[in-house]
Amino acid sequence: MNDFRLAIDDCGLMDLGHDGDPFTWQRGRSTENLIRERLDRFMATMTWCNIYHDWCVVHFPRTNSDHSLIVLDTDGISSRIQFKPRRCSFKFEPMWVTNPECEIIVH
């Protein structure tokens, strides 16, 4: 872990913080066995922060996973978006990338 921290320092990275629940991972449901941690985060250099000065990081509520959805928005609008949990979880379908419009839609 110390080597990881040194690498972060050597690269000049900083934690971008977040809006929303401070924890991105949870295990257990009762107060006796509940474990909550902030495992997921975005990091960047000061140069990147100066280029994307309207950025924000948002932790959305957990739905069907033990991890929260974490979004890095470079336009600063995610904090104003209301996330509505869905009953089914997202599943990536490899055939989507064969669609010629896939790259445009993702971008």
Distance bins in CASP14 RR format, pairs under 12 A and 6 or more apart:
PFRMAT RR
TARGET T0000
AUTHOR 0000-0000-0000
RMODE 2
METHOD distances of the structure
MODEL  1
1 7 0 0 0 0 0 1 0 0 0 0 0
1 8 0 0 0 0 0 1 0 0 0 0 0
2 8 0 0 0 0 0 1 0 0 0 0 0
2 9 0 0 0 0 0 1 0 0 0 0 0
3 9 0 0 0 0 0 1 0 0 0 0 0
3 10 0 0 0 0 0 1 0 0 0 0 0
4 10 0 0 0 0 0 1 0 0 0 0 0
4 11 0 0 0 0 0 1 0 0 0 0 0
4 13 0 0 0 0 0 1 0 0 0 0 0
4 43 0 0 0 0 0 1 0 0 0 0 0
5 11 0 0 0 0 0 1 0 0 0 0 0
5 12 0 0 0 0 0 1 0 0 0 0 0
5 13 0 0 0 0 0 1 0 0 0 0 0
5 15 0 0 0 0 0 1 0 0 0 0 0
5 43 0 0 0 0 0 1 0 0 0 0 0
6 12 0 0 0 0 0 1 0 0 0 0 0
6 13 0 0 0 0 0 1 0 0 0 0 0
7 13 0 0 0 0 1 0 0 0 0 0 0
7 43 0 0 0 0 0 1 0 0 0 0 0
8 14 0 0 0 0 1 0 0 0 0 0 0
8 15 0 0 0 0 1 0 0 0 0 0 0
8 41 0 0 0 0 0 1 0 0 0 0 0
8 43 1 0 0 1 0 0 0 0 0 0 0
8 44 0 0 0 0 0 1 0 0 0 0 0
8 45 0 0 0 0 0 1 0 0 0 0 0
9 43 0 0 0 0 0 1 0 0 0 0 0
9 45 0 0 0 0 0 1 0 0 0 0 0
10 45 0 0 0 0 0 1 0 0 0 0 0
11 43 0 0 0 0 1 0 0 0 0 0 0
11 44 0 0 0 0 1 0 0 0 0 0 0
11 45 1 0 0 1 0 0 0 0 0 0 0
11 46 0 0 0 0 0 1 0 0 0 0 0
11 47 0 0 0 0 0 1 0 0 0 0 0
11 48 0 0 0 0 0 1 0 0 0 0 0
12 43 0 0 0 0 1 0 0 0 0 0 0
12 44 0 0 0 0 1 0 0 0 0 0 0
12 45 1 0 1 0 0 0 0 0 0 0 0
12 46 1 0 0 1 0 0 0 0 0 0 0
12 47 0 0 0 0 1 0 0 0 0 0 0
12 48 0 0 0 0 0 1 0 0 0 0 0
12 49 0 0 0 0 0 1 0 0 0 0 0
13 41 0 0 0 0 0 1 0 0 0 0 0
13 42 0 0 0 0 1 0 0 0 0 0 0
13 43 1 0 1 0 0 0 0 0 0 0 0
13 44 1 0 0 1 0 0 0 0 0 0 0
13 45 1 0 0 1 0 0 0 0 0 0 0
13 46 0 0 0 0 1 0 0 0 0 0 0
13 47 0 0 0 0 0 1 0 0 0 0 0
13 48 0 0 0 0 1 0 0 0 0 0 0
13 49 0 0 0 0 0 1 0 0 0 0 0
14 41 0 0 0 0 0 1 0 0 0 0 0
14 42 0 0 0 0 1 0 0 0 0 0 0
14 43 1 0 0 1 0 0 0 0 0 0 0
14 44 1 0 0 1 0 0 0 0 0 0 0
14 45 1 0 0 1 0 0 0 0 0 0 0
14 46 1 0 0 1 0 0 0 0 0 0 0
14 47 0 0 0 0 0 1 0 0 0 0 0
14 48 0 0 0 0 1 0 0 0 0 0 0
14 49 1 0 0 1 0 0 0 0 0 0 0
14 57 0 0 0 0 0 1 0 0 0 0 0
15 38 0 0 0 0 1 0 0 0 0 0 0
15 40 0 0 0 0 0 1 0 0 0 0 0
15 41 1 0 1 0 0 0 0 0 0 0 0
15 42 1 0 0 1 0 0 0 0 0 0 0
15 43 1 0 1 0 0 0 0 0 0 0 0
15 44 0 0 0 0 1 0 0 0 0 0 0
15 45 0 0 0 0 0 1 0 0 0 0 0
15 49 0 0 0 0 0 1 0 0 0 0 0
15 57 0 0 0 0 1 0 0 0 0 0 0
16 40 0 0 0 0 0 1 0 0 0 0 0
16 41 1 0 0 1 0 0 0 0 0 0 0
16 42 1 0 1 0 0 0 0 0 0 0 0
16 43 1 0 0 1 0 0 0 0 0 0 0
16 44 1 0 1 0 0 0 0 0 0 0 0
16 45 0 0 0 0 0 1 0 0 0 0 0
16 46 0 0 0 0 0 1 0 0 0 0 0
16 48 0 0 0 0 1 0 0 0 0 0 0
16 49 1 0 0 1 0 0 0 0 0 0 0
16 52 0 0 0 0 1 0 0 0 0 0 0
16 55 1 0 0 1 0 0 0 0 0 0 0
16 56 0 0 0 0 1 0 0 0 0 0 0
16 57 1 0 1 0 0 0 0 0 0 0 0
16 58 0 0 0 0 0 1 0 0 0 0 0
16 59 0 0 0 0 0 1 0 0 0 0 0
16 70 0 0 0 0 0 1 0 0 0 0 0
16 71 0 0 0 0 0 1 0 0 0 0 0
16 72 1 0 0 1 0 0 0 0 0 0 0
16 73 0 0 0 0 0 1 0 0 0 0 0
16 74 0 0 0 0 0 1 0 0 0 0 0
17 24 0 0 0 0 0 1 0 0 0 0 0
17 38 0 0 0 0 1 0 0 0 0 0 0
17 40 0 0 0 0 0 1 0 0 0 0 0
17 41 1 0 0 1 0 0 0 0 0 0 0
17 42 1 0 0 1 0 0 0 0 0 0 0
17 43 0 0 0 0 1 0 0 0 0 0 0
17 44 0 0 0 0 0 1 0 0 0 0 0
17 49 0 0 0 0 0 1 0 0 0 0 0
17 55 0 0 0 0 0 1 0 0 0 0 0
17 56 0 0 0 0 1 0 0 0 0 0 0
17 57 1 0 1 0 0 0 0 0 0 0 0
17 58 0 0 0 0 0 1 0 0 0 0 0
17 59 0 0 0 0 1 0 0 0 0 0 0
17 70 0 0 0 0 0 1 0 0 0 0 0
17 72 0 0 0 0 0 1 0 0 0 0 0
18 24 0 0 0 0 1 0 0 0 0 0 0
18 38 0 0 0 0 1 0 0 0 0 0 0
18 40 0 0 0 0 1 0 0 0 0 0 0
18 41 1 0 0 1 0 0 0 0 0 0 0
18 42 0 0 0 0 1 0 0 0 0 0 0
18 43 0 0 0 0 0 1 0 0 0 0 0
18 55 0 0 0 0 0 1 0 0 0 0 0
18 56 0 0 0 0 1 0 0 0 0 0 0
18 57 1 0 1 0 0 0 0 0 0 0 0
18 58 1 0 0 1 0 0 0 0 0 0 0
18 59 1 0 1 0 0 0 0 0 0 0 0
18 60 0 0 0 0 0 1 0 0 0 0 0
18 68 0 0 0 0 1 0 0 0 0 0 0
18 69 0 0 0 0 0 1 0 0 0 0 0
18 70 1 0 0 1 0 0 0 0 0 0 0
18 71 0 0 0 0 1 0 0 0 0 0 0
18 72 0 0 0 0 1 0 0 0 0 0 0
18 73 0 0 0 0 0 1 0 0 0 0 0
18 78 0 0 0 0 0 1 0 0 0 0 0
18 79 0 0 0 0 1 0 0 0 0 0 0
19 55 0 0 0 0 0 1 0 0 0 0 0
19 56 1 0 0 1 0 0 0 0 0 0 0
19 57 1 0 0 1 0 0 0 0 0 0 0
19 58 1 0 1 0 0 0 0 0 0 0 0
19 59 1 0 0 1 0 0 0 0 0 0 0
19 60 0 0 0 0 1 0 0 0 0 0 0
19 68 0 0 0 0 0 1 0 0 0 0 0
19 70 0 0 0 0 0 1 0 0 0 0 0
19 71 0 0 0 0 1 0 0 0 0 0 0
19 72 0 0 0 0 0 1 0 0 0 0 0
19 73 0 0 0 0 1 0 0 0 0 0 0
19 76 0 0 0 0 0 1 0 0 0 0 0
19 77 0 0 0 0 0 1 0 0 0 0 0
19 78 0 0 0 0 1 0 0 0 0 0 0
19 79 1 0 1 0 0 0 0 0 0 0 0
19 80 0 0 0 0 0 1 0 0 0 0 0
19 81 0 0 0 0 0 1 0 0 0 0 0
19 83 0 0 0 0 0 1 0 0 0 0 0
20 38 0 0 0 0 0 1 0 0 0 0 0
20 56 0 0 0 0 0 1 0 0 0 0 0
20 57 0 0 0 0 1 0 0 0 0 0 0
20 58 1 0 0 1 0 0 0 0 0 0 0
20 59 1 0 1 0 0 0 0 0 0 0 0
20 60 1 0 0 1 0 0 0 0 0 0 0
20 61 0 0 0 0 1 0 0 0 0 0 0
20 62 0 0 0 0 0 1 0 0 0 0 0
20 68 0 0 0 0 1 0 0 0 0 0 0
20 69 0 0 0 0 0 1 0 0 0 0 0
20 70 0 0 0 0 1 0 0 0 0 0 0
20 71 0 0 0 0 0 1 0 0 0 0 0
20 78 0 0 0 0 0 1 0 0 0 0 0
20 79 0 0 0 0 1 0 0 0 0 0 0
20 83 0 0 0 0 0 1 0 0 0 0 0
21 36 0 0 0 0 1 0 0 0 0 0 0
21 37 0 0 0 0 0 1 0 0 0 0 0
21 38 0 0 0 0 1 0 0 0 0 0 0
21 40 0 0 0 0 0 1 0 0 0 0 0
21 58 0 0 0 0 1 0 0 0 0 0 0
21 59 1 0 1 0 0 0 0 0 0 0 0
21 60 0 0 0 0 1 0 0 0 0 0 0
21 61 1 0 0 1 0 0 0 0 0 0 0
21 62 0 0 0 0 1 0 0 0 0 0 0
21 67 0 0 0 0 0 1 0 0 0 0 0
21 68 1 0 0 1 0 0 0 0 0 0 0
21 69 0 0 0 0 0 1 0 0 0 0 0
21 70 0 0 0 0 0 1 0 0 0 0 0
21 83 0 0 0 0 0 1 0 0 0 0 0
22 36 0 0 0 0 1 0 0 0 0 0 0
22 37 0 0 0 0 1 0 0 0 0 0 0
22 38 1 0 1 0 0 0 0 0 0 0 0
22 39 0 0 0 0 0 1 0 0 0 0 0
22 40 0 0 0 0 0 1 0 0 0 0 0
22 41 0 0 0 0 0 1 0 0 0 0 0
22 57 0 0 0 0 0 1 0 0 0 0 0
22 59 1 0 0 1 0 0 0 0 0 0 0
22 68 0 0 0 0 0 1 0 0 0 0 0
22 70 0 0 0 0 0 1 0 0 0 0 0
23 34 0 0 0 0 0 1 0 0 0 0 0
23 35 0 0 0 0 1 0 0 0 0 0 0
23 36 1 0 1 0 0 0 0 0 0 0 0
23 37 1 0 0 1 0 0 0 0 0 0 0
23 38 1 0 1 0 0 0 0 0 0 0 0
23 39 0 0 0 0 1 0 0 0 0 0 0
23 40 0 0 0 0 1 0 0 0 0 0 0
23 41 0 0 0 0 0 1 0 0 0 0 0
23 59 1 0 0 1 0 0 0 0 0 0 0
23 61 0 0 0 0 0 1 0 0 0 0 0
23 62 0 0 0 0 1 0 0 0 0 0 0
23 66 0 0 0 0 0 1 0 0 0 0 0
23 67 0 0 0 0 1 0 0 0 0 0 0
23 68 1 0 0 1 0 0 0 0 0 0 0
23 70 0 0 0 0 0 1 0 0 0 0 0
24 36 0 0 0 0 1 0 0 0 0 0 0
24 37 1 0 0 1 0 0 0 0 0 0 0
24 38 1 0 1 0 0 0 0 0 0 0 0
24 39 1 0 1 0 0 0 0 0 0 0 0
24 40 1 0 1 0 0 0 0 0 0 0 0
24 41 1 0 0 1 0 0 0 0 0 0 0
24 42 0 0 0 0 0 1 0 0 0 0 0
24 57 0 0 0 0 0 1 0 0 0 0 0
24 58 0 0 0 0 0 1 0 0 0 0 0
24 59 1 0 1 0 0 0 0 0 0 0 0
24 60 0 0 0 0 1 0 0 0 0 0 0
24 61 0 0 0 0 0 1 0 0 0 0 0
24 62 0 0 0 0 1 0 0 0 0 0 0
24 65 0 0 0 0 0 1 0 0 0 0 0
24 66 0 0 0 0 1 0 0 0 0 0 0
24 67 1 0 0 1 0 0 0 0 0 0 0
24 68 1 0 1 0 0 0 0 0 0 0 0
24 69 0 0 0 0 1 0 0 0 0 0 0
24 70 1 0 1 0 0 0 0 0 0 0 0
24 71 0 0 0 0 0 1 0 0 0 0 0
25 34 0 0 0 0 0 1 0 0 0 0 0
25 35 0 0 0 0 1 0 0 0 0 0 0
25 36 1 0 0 1 0 0 0 0 0 0 0
25 37 1 0 1 0 0 0 0 0 0 0 0
25 38 1 0 0 1 0 0 0 0 0 0 0
25 39 1 0 1 0 0 0 0 0 0 0 0
25 40 1 0 0 1 0 0 0 0 0 0 0
25 41 0 0 0 0 0 1 0 0 0 0 0
25 59 0 0 0 0 0 1 0 0 0 0 0
25 62 0 0 0 0 1 0 0 0 0 0 0
25 65 0 0 0 0 1 0 0 0 0 0 0
25 66 1 0 1 0 0 0 0 0 0 0 0
25 67 1 0 1 0 0 0 0 0 0 0 0
25 68 1 0 0 1 0 0 0 0 0 0 0
25 69 0 0 0 0 0 1 0 0 0 0 0
25 70 0 0 0 0 0 1 0 0 0 0 0
26 33 0 0 0 0 0 1 0 0 0 0 0
26 34 1 0 0 1 0 0 0 0 0 0 0
26 35 1 0 0 1 0 0 0 0 0 0 0
26 36 1 0 1 0 0 0 0 0 0 0 0
26 37 1 0 0 1 0 0 0 0 0 0 0
26 38 0 0 0 0 0 1 0 0 0 0 0
26 39 0 0 0 0 0 1 0 0 0 0 0
26 40 0 0 0 0 0 1 0 0 0 0 0
26 59 0 0 0 0 0 1 0 0 0 0 0
26 61 0 0 0 0 0 1 0 0 0 0 0
26 62 1 0 0 1 0 0 0 0 0 0 0
26 63 0 0 0 0 0 1 0 0 0 0 0
26 65 0 0 0 0 1 0 0 0 0 0 0
26 66 1 0 1 0 0 0 0 0 0 0 0
26 67 0 0 0 0 1 0 0 0 0 0 0
26 68 0 0 0 0 1 0 0 0 0 0 0
27 33 1 0 0 1 0 0 0 0 0 0 0
27 34 1 0 0 1 0 0 0 0 0 0 0
27 35 1 0 1 0 0 0 0 0 0 0 0
27 36 0 0 0 0 1 0 0 0 0 0 0
27 37 0 0 0 0 1 0 0 0 0 0 0
27 39 0 0 0 0 0 1 0 0 0 0 0
27 62 0 0 0 0 0 1 0 0 0 0 0
27 65 0 0 0 0 0 1 0 0 0 0 0
27 66 1 0 0 1 0 0 0 0 0 0 0
27 67 0 0 0 0 0 1 0 0 0 0 0
28 34 1 0 1 0 0 0 0 0 0 0 0
28 35 1 0 0 1 0 0 0 0 0 0 0
28 36 0 0 0 0 1 0 0 0 0 0 0
28 37 0 0 0 0 0 1 0 0 0 0 0
28 62 0 0 0 0 0 1 0 0 0 0 0
28 66 0 0 0 0 1 0 0 0 0 0 0
29 35 0 0 0 0 0 1 0 0 0 0 0
29 36 0 0 0 0 0 1 0 0 0 0 0
29 62 0 0 0 0 0 1 0 0 0 0 0
29 66 0 0 0 0 0 1 0 0 0 0 0
34 66 0 0 0 0 0 1 0 0 0 0 0
35 66 0 0 0 0 1 0 0 0 0 0 0
36 59 0 0 0 0 0 1 0 0 0 0 0
36 62 0 0 0 0 0 1 0 0 0 0 0
36 66 0 0 0 0 0 1 0 0 0 0 0
36 67 0 0 0 0 0 1 0 0 0 0 0
36 68 0 0 0 0 0 1 0 0 0 0 0
37 66 0 0 0 0 0 1 0 0 0 0 0
37 67 0 0 0 0 0 1 0 0 0 0 0
37 68 0 0 0 0 0 1 0 0 0 0 0
38 57 0 0 0 0 0 1 0 0 0 0 0
38 59 0 0 0 0 1 0 0 0 0 0 0
38 67 0 0 0 0 0 1 0 0 0 0 0
38 68 0 0 0 0 1 0 0 0 0 0 0
38 70 0 0 0 0 1 0 0 0 0 0 0
39 59 0 0 0 0 0 1 0 0 0 0 0
39 66 0 0 0 0 1 0 0 0 0 0 0
39 67 1 0 0 1 0 0 0 0 0 0 0
39 68 0 0 0 0 1 0 0 0 0 0 0
39 70 0 0 0 0 1 0 0 0 0 0 0
40 57 0 0 0 0 1 0 0 0 0 0 0
40 58 0 0 0 0 0 1 0 0 0 0 0
40 59 0 0 0 0 1 0 0 0 0 0 0
40 60 0 0 0 0 0 1 0 0 0 0 0
40 62 0 0 0 0 0 1 0 0 0 0 0
40 65 0 0 0 0 0 1 0 0 0 0 0
40 66 0 0 0 0 0 1 0 0 0 0 0
40 67 1 0 0 1 0 0 0 0 0 0 0
40 68 1 0 0 1 0 0 0 0 0 0 0
40 69 0 0 0 0 1 0 0 0 0 0 0
40 70 1 0 1 0 0 0 0 0 0 0 0
40 71 0 0 0 0 0 1 0 0 0 0 0
40 72 0 0 0 0 0 1 0 0 0 0 0
41 57 1 0 0 1 0 0 0 0 0 0 0
41 59 0 0 0 0 1 0 0 0 0 0 0
41 68 0 0 0 0 0 1 0 0 0 0 0
41 70 1 0 0 1 0 0 0 0 0 0 0
41 72 0 0 0 0 1 0 0 0 0 0 0
42 48 0 0 0 0 0 1 0 0 0 0 0
42 49 0 0 0 0 0 1 0 0 0 0 0
42 52 0 0 0 0 0 1 0 0 0 0 0
42 55 0 0 0 0 1 0 0 0 0 0 0
42 56 0 0 0 0 0 1 0 0 0 0 0
42 57 1 0 1 0 0 0 0 0 0 0 0
42 58 0 0 0 0 0 1 0 0 0 0 0
42 59 0 0 0 0 0 1 0 0 0 0 0
42 70 1 0 0 1 0 0 0 0 0 0 0
42 71 0 0 0 0 1 0 0 0 0 0 0
42 72 1 0 1 0 0 0 0 0 0 0 0
42 73 0 0 0 0 0 1 0 0 0 0 0
42 74 0 0 0 0 0 1 0 0 0 0 0
42 78 0 0 0 0 0 1 0 0 0 0 0
43 49 0 0 0 0 0 1 0 0 0 0 0
43 57 0 0 0 0 0 1 0 0 0 0 0
43 72 0 0 0 0 0 1 0 0 0 0 0
44 50 0 0 0 0 1 0 0 0 0 0 0
44 51 0 0 0 0 1 0 0 0 0 0 0
44 52 0 0 0 0 1 0 0 0 0 0 0
44 53 0 0 0 0 0 1 0 0 0 0 0
44 55 0 0 0 0 1 0 0 0 0 0 0
44 57 0 0 0 0 1 0 0 0 0 0 0
44 72 0 0 0 0 1 0 0 0 0 0 0
44 74 0 0 0 0 0 1 0 0 0 0 0
45 51 0 0 0 0 1 0 0 0 0 0 0
45 52 0 0 0 0 0 1 0 0 0 0 0
46 52 0 0 0 0 0 1 0 0 0 0 0
46 53 0 0 0 0 0 1 0 0 0 0 0
47 53 0 0 0 0 0 1 0 0 0 0 0
48 55 0 0 0 0 1 0 0 0 0 0 0
48 72 0 0 0 0 0 1 0 0 0 0 0
48 74 0 0 0 0 1 0 0 0 0 0 0
49 55 1 0 0 1 0 0 0 0 0 0 0
49 56 0 0 0 0 0 1 0 0 0 0 0
49 57 0 0 0 0 0 1 0 0 0 0 0
49 72 0 0 0 0 0 1 0 0 0 0 0
49 74 0 0 0 0 0 1 0 0 0 0 0
51 74 0 0 0 0 1 0 0 0 0 0 0
52 72 0 0 0 0 1 0 0 0 0 0 0
52 73 0 0 0 0 1 0 0 0 0 0 0
52 74 1 0 1 0 0 0 0 0 0 0 0
52 75 0 0 0 0 1 0 0 0 0 0 0
52 76 0 0 0 0 1 0 0 0 0 0 0
53 74 0 0 0 0 1 0 0 0 0 0 0
53 75 0 0 0 0 0 1 0 0 0 0 0
53 76 0 0 0 0 1 0 0 0 0 0 0
54 72 0 0 0 0 0 1 0 0 0 0 0
54 73 0 0 0 0 1 0 0 0 0 0 0
54 74 1 0 0 1 0 0 0 0 0 0 0
54 75 1 0 1 0 0 0 0 0 0 0 0
54 76 1 0 1 0 0 0 0 0 0 0 0
54 77 0 0 0 0 1 0 0 0 0 0 0
54 78 0 0 0 0 0 1 0 0 0 0 0
54 79 0 0 0 0 0 1 0 0 0 0 0
54 80 0 0 0 0 0 1 0 0 0 0 0
55 71 0 0 0 0 0 1 0 0 0 0 0
55 72 1 0 0 1 0 0 0 0 0 0 0
55 73 1 0 0 1 0 0 0 0 0 0 0
55 74 1 0 1 0 0 0 0 0 0 0 0
55 75 0 0 0 0 1 0 0 0 0 0 0
55 76 1 0 0 1 0 0 0 0 0 0 0
55 77 0 0 0 0 0 1 0 0 0 0 0
55 78 0 0 0 0 1 0 0 0 0 0 0
55 79 0 0 0 0 0 1 0 0 0 0 0
56 70 0 0 0 0 0 1 0 0 0 0 0
56 71 0 0 0 0 1 0 0 0 0 0 0
56 72 1 0 0 1 0 0 0 0 0 0 0
56 73 1 0 1 0 0 0 0 0 0 0 0
56 74 0 0 0 0 1 0 0 0 0 0 0
56 75 0 0 0 0 1 0 0 0 0 0 0
56 76 1 0 1 0 0 0 0 0 0 0 0
56 77 0 0 0 0 1 0 0 0 0 0 0
56 78 1 0 1 0 0 0 0 0 0 0 0
56 79 1 0 1 0 0 0 0 0 0 0 0
56 80 0 0 0 0 1 0 0 0 0 0 0
56 81 0 0 0 0 0 1 0 0 0 0 0
57 68 0 0 0 0 0 1 0 0 0 0 0
57 69 0 0 0 0 0 1 0 0 0 0 0
57 70 1 0 0 1 0 0 0 0 0 0 0
57 71 1 0 0 1 0 0 0 0 0 0 0
57 72 1 0 1 0 0 0 0 0 0 0 0
57 73 1 0 0 1 0 0 0 0 0 0 0
57 74 0 0 0 0 0 1 0 0 0 0 0
57 76 0 0 0 0 1 0 0 0 0 0 0
57 78 0 0 0 0 1 0 0 0 0 0 0
57 79 0 0 0 0 1 0 0 0 0 0 0
58 68 0 0 0 0 1 0 0 0 0 0 0
58 69 0 0 0 0 1 0 0 0 0 0 0
58 70 1 0 0 1 0 0 0 0 0 0 0
58 71 1 0 1 0 0 0 0 0 0 0 0
58 72 0 0 0 0 1 0 0 0 0 0 0
58 73 1 0 0 1 0 0 0 0 0 0 0
58 76 0 0 0 0 1 0 0 0 0 0 0
58 77 0 0 0 0 1 0 0 0 0 0 0
58 78 1 0 1 0 0 0 0 0 0 0 0
58 79 1 0 1 0 0 0 0 0 0 0 0
58 80 0 0 0 0 1 0 0 0 0 0 0
58 81 1 0 0 1 0 0 0 0 0 0 0
58 82 0 0 0 0 0 1 0 0 0 0 0
58 83 0 0 0 0 1 0 0 0 0 0 0
59 67 0 0 0 0 1 0 0 0 0 0 0
59 68 1 0 1 0 0 0 0 0 0 0 0
59 69 1 0 0 1 0 0 0 0 0 0 0
59 70 1 0 1 0 0 0 0 0 0 0 0
59 71 0 0 0 0 1 0 0 0 0 0 0
59 72 0 0 0 0 0 1 0 0 0 0 0
59 78 0 0 0 0 0 1 0 0 0 0 0
59 79 0 0 0 0 0 1 0 0 0 0 0
59 83 0 0 0 0 1 0 0 0 0 0 0
60 67 0 0 0 0 0 1 0 0 0 0 0
60 68 1 0 1 0 0 0 0 0 0 0 0
60 69 1 0 1 0 0 0 0 0 0 0 0
60 70 1 0 0 1 0 0 0 0 0 0 0
60 71 1 0 0 1 0 0 0 0 0 0 0
60 73 0 0 0 0 0 1 0 0 0 0 0
60 78 0 0 0 0 1 0 0 0 0 0 0
60 79 0 0 0 0 0 1 0 0 0 0 0
60 81 0 0 0 0 1 0 0 0 0 0 0
60 82 0 0 0 0 1 0 0 0 0 0 0
60 83 1 0 1 0 0 0 0 0 0 0 0
60 84 0 0 0 0 1 0 0 0 0 0 0
60 85 0 0 0 0 1 0 0 0 0 0 0
60 86 0 0 0 0 0 1 0 0 0 0 0
61 67 0 0 0 0 0 1 0 0 0 0 0
61 68 1 0 0 1 0 0 0 0 0 0 0
61 69 0 0 0 0 1 0 0 0 0 0 0
61 70 0 0 0 0 0 1 0 0 0 0 0
61 82 0 0 0 0 0 1 0 0 0 0 0
61 83 1 0 0 1 0 0 0 0 0 0 0
61 84 0 0 0 0 1 0 0 0 0 0 0
61 85 1 0 0 1 0 0 0 0 0 0 0
61 86 0 0 0 0 0 1 0 0 0 0 0
62 68 1 0 1 0 0 0 0 0 0 0 0
62 69 0 0 0 0 1 0 0 0 0 0 0
62 70 0 0 0 0 0 1 0 0 0 0 0
62 83 0 0 0 0 0 1 0 0 0 0 0
62 85 0 0 0 0 1 0 0 0 0 0 0
62 89 0 0 0 0 0 1 0 0 0 0 0
63 69 1 0 0 1 0 0 0 0 0 0 0
63 83 0 0 0 0 1 0 0 0 0 0 0
63 84 0 0 0 0 1 0 0 0 0 0 0
63 85 1 0 1 0 0 0 0 0 0 0 0
63 86 1 0 0 1 0 0 0 0 0 0 0
63 87 0 0 0 0 1 0 0 0 0 0 0
63 88 0 0 0 0 1 0 0 0 0 0 0
63 89 1 0 0 1 0 0 0 0 0 0 0
63 90 0 0 0 0 1 0 0 0 0 0 0
64 85 0 0 0 0 1 0 0 0 0 0 0
64 86 0 0 0 0 1 0 0 0 0 0 0
64 87 1 0 0 1 0 0 0 0 0 0 0
64 88 1 0 0 1 0 0 0 0 0 0 0
64 89 1 0 1 0 0 0 0 0 0 0 0
64 90 0 0 0 0 1 0 0 0 0 0 0
64 91 0 0 0 0 0 1 0 0 0 0 0
65 85 0 0 0 0 0 1 0 0 0 0 0
65 86 0 0 0 0 0 1 0 0 0 0 0
65 88 0 0 0 0 0 1 0 0 0 0 0
65 89 1 0 0 1 0 0 0 0 0 0 0
65 90 0 0 0 0 1 0 0 0 0 0 0
66 89 0 0 0 0 0 1 0 0 0 0 0
67 89 0 0 0 0 0 1 0 0 0 0 0
68 83 0 0 0 0 0 1 0 0 0 0 0
68 85 0 0 0 0 0 1 0 0 0 0 0
69 78 0 0 0 0 0 1 0 0 0 0 0
69 81 0 0 0 0 0 1 0 0 0 0 0
69 83 1 0 0 1 0 0 0 0 0 0 0
69 84 0 0 0 0 0 1 0 0 0 0 0
69 85 0 0 0 0 1 0 0 0 0 0 0
69 86 0 0 0 0 0 1 0 0 0 0 0
69 89 0 0 0 0 0 1 0 0 0 0 0
69 90 0 0 0 0 1 0 0 0 0 0 0
70 78 0 0 0 0 0 1 0 0 0 0 0
70 83 0 0 0 0 0 1 0 0 0 0 0
71 77 0 0 0 0 0 1 0 0 0 0 0
71 78 1 0 1 0 0 0 0 0 0 0 0
71 79 0 0 0 0 1 0 0 0 0 0 0
71 81 0 0 0 0 1 0 0 0 0 0 0
71 83 0 0 0 0 1 0 0 0 0 0 0
72 78 0 0 0 0 1 0 0 0 0 0 0
72 79 0 0 0 0 0 1 0 0 0 0 0
73 79 1 0 0 1 0 0 0 0 0 0 0
73 80 0 0 0 0 1 0 0 0 0 0 0
73 81 0 0 0 0 1 0 0 0 0 0 0
75 81 0 0 0 0 0 1 0 0 0 0 0
90 96 0 0 0 0 0 1 0 0 0 0 0
92 102 0 0 0 0 0 1 0 0 0 0 0
92 106 0 0 0 0 0 1 0 0 0 0 0
93 99 0 0 0 0 0 1 0 0 0 0 0
93 102 0 0 0 0 0 1 0 0 0 0 0
94 102 0 0 0 0 0 1 0 0 0 0 0
95 102 0 0 0 0 1 0 0 0 0 0 0
96 102 1 0 1 0 0 0 0 0 0 0 0
96 103 0 0 0 0 0 1 0 0 0 0 0
96 105 0 0 0 0 1 0 0 0 0 0 0
96 106 0 0 0 0 1 0 0 0 0 0 0
97 103 0 0 0 0 1 0 0 0 0 0 0
97 105 0 0 0 0 0 1 0 0 0 0 0
97 106 0 0 0 0 1 0 0 0 0 0 0
99 105 0 0 0 0 1 0 0 0 0 0 0
99 106 0 0 0 0 0 1 0 0 0 0 0
101 107 0 0 0 0 0 1 0 0 0 0 0
END
